[in-house]
């Protein structure tokens, strides 16, 4: 009976794999625990598999390429309910695995190493990762997911398998590290972190990590899991600015921005802000509906928002707005036809037509939003 499992993703790590395995074995022996070591091999062409077998490790052949695919296969193959995972490049000290196990045994579901608290050896992390990439992404992660983790991308971490299976991450690449945390946070996992030391890895080649492409994939994953931060709130801000401008123009003929005043030109910009705000908010609502369909909802007020968007009142109100705007514009147009167009005063007529265009757009956007949200949430899709 194993107390815990250590999973090591592997792709041509013959130079460092044996050292990682021996450290994991030493850590288990010193702690008096029984450990299962799984090497999740992702298609190595060197002696990595042979080395793992010689050291009595269990080797899982993972045909789907990618860091996430290897870890996922290793975790799902574990014989115990506690898994400690880490890169097999000697950058992490696997003798510390029992420390992670101890936190899981206390009741935590996820334990993440904190390299910034434990120390980073000279040359172990590029400066742009240490001072820009990791701190920025980790701060965004804490804001988005409301969990006490300061090092979102530490490769040495542990998880309760039953909770992991409930979270069910799906990505196969480096962004798996972020998705794993996001999905576990979504299912109410308890998080904690412990300081660890990051060593300079023992490989004589470049790491598999690609700084900017993989950094963008991590950020994109965070944004996708939290559409309120990059769609809803910016959209609401633009909508409010646009609405203020259109109402002010309709009522007074000018738009007072405190630092400057404008009329027709400013109203056109207000209309653009209004339209863009509606588009962003609609996109956020559809994204949230997709998230609910996939059981990854992160926006707590969504249930209330959903009731409004799918209500008959919202749909009928949107239709009414569009019809009022269209008929009002048509009546203005008929007056223009009855008069000589050059005699129409551009300023006074624009005060009527530009806000009405916004009204038509708002109604049409509301209709589309209501229909699309209903489609996404429908059991027939």
Buried (B, 14 or more C-beta within 10 A) or exposed (E): EBBBBBBBBBBBBBBBBBBBBEBBBBBBEEBEBEBBBBBBBBBBEBBBBEBBEEBEBBBBEBEEEBBBBBBBBBBBBBEBBBBBBBBBBBBBBBBBBBBBBBBBEEEBBBBBBBBBEBEBEEEBBBEEBBEEBBBEBBEBBBEBBEBEBBBBBBBBBBBBBEBBBBBEBEBBBBBBBBBBBBBBBBBEBBBBBBBBBBBBBBBEEEEBBEEEEBBEBBBEBBBBBBBBBBBBBBBBEBBEBBBBBBBBBBEEBBBEBEEEEBBBEBBBBBBEBBBBBBBBBBBBBBBBBBBBBEEBBBBEEBEEBBEEBBEEEBBEBBBEBBEBBBEBBEEBEEEBEEEEEEEEEEEEBBBBBBBBBBBBBBBBBBBBBBBBBBEBBEEEE
